[in-house]
């Protein structure tokens, strides 16, 4: 299996590992989303205990305003996190390249 196929499989598995504990297996409740974020992205995002930030994130993710985060809304979050990480790593690489060029 390719790296991209593994990544997709892992994203799906993470969603269903955390969904359904508080009801619908096809969606994440606010509590399930918080648990997923802390377990799967905690090191990257920092463990969040700020309820106001979690409430805002949940509201922003819940496009159809049904009080739950479905798989599409979850994948949108993961894509945004991936884009932010890419920006960070690109900026970091540019800074390192600039430092190396300045030393020459």
N, C-alpha and C positions, 0 to 999 in steps of 0.2 A: 504494500500500500504506500502511495506517495505521501510526502509530508503534508501536502494540502488536504488529501483525503483523510489523513489522521487528524488534522486540525478540525475539519468539519465534524468528524465522528466524535471527537472530544467535546466540541461545543454542544452538540446534541445531547451527549451523555450527561454533561454538567447540568444542562437545563432540566432534564428529566430526573436527575438525582435529587434536585431541590424542589421540583414542582410536586403538587398533589399532597403535600404533608398537611396543608390547611384547607383542602378542598379539591378543586379541579386539577386534574393531572396535566391538563394542557395549558395551564397558566401558572404564573408565580404571584403569590400574594406579596404584600409589602414585607412581611417577615421573612418569607422565603427568598425574596430578592436580596434583602440585607444579608441573609446567611450565605447566599451564593457569592455576592460581592466580597464579603469578608474572607470566605474560604478560597475562592478561585482568583481573586484579584487583590487580596489584602496587602501583599507585599508591594504591589505596584501602586495601588491607590491609597494605601494607609488604612488601617482598621478604622472604620467610621463609627463613632458613637454619637455624632451630631444628628439628632432626630430631625431638625429643620432641614438640613441638607438632604437627608434621605427622603423626606416628604417631597421636597422640590424635585429631586431626581425621579422619584416614582411618578409624580404628576406629569413631568415632562416626557417620560417614557410612555405613559399610558395614553397613547394617541386617541384611542376611541373612548376614553374616559369611562371605562367599565369597572375601574377599581382593581384591575389585574394587569399583569404584564404577560402578553402572549409571546409565542416563539418569535414572531416577526419583530416585535418591539424589543425583545432581548437581543436578537441578532443586530439590530440597529445600534444598541448600546455597545456591543462587542466591536462592531466596525468603527465606531467613534473612538473607543479606547485604542484600537489598533492604529488609527490615523494619528492620534495624539502621540503614541509611542514612536511612530515613524518620524514625526516632526522632531521630537526630542532627539532621537538618534541621529537624524540628518544634521541638526544643529550642532550636536556634540561632535560629529565627524568633521564638519566644516570648521569648528573651533580648533580641533586638533590639527587639521591640515594647515590652518592659518598660523598656528604656533610653530609647526615644523618649518613652514616657509619663512617665517620671521627669523628663525635660528640660522638659516643658511646664509 
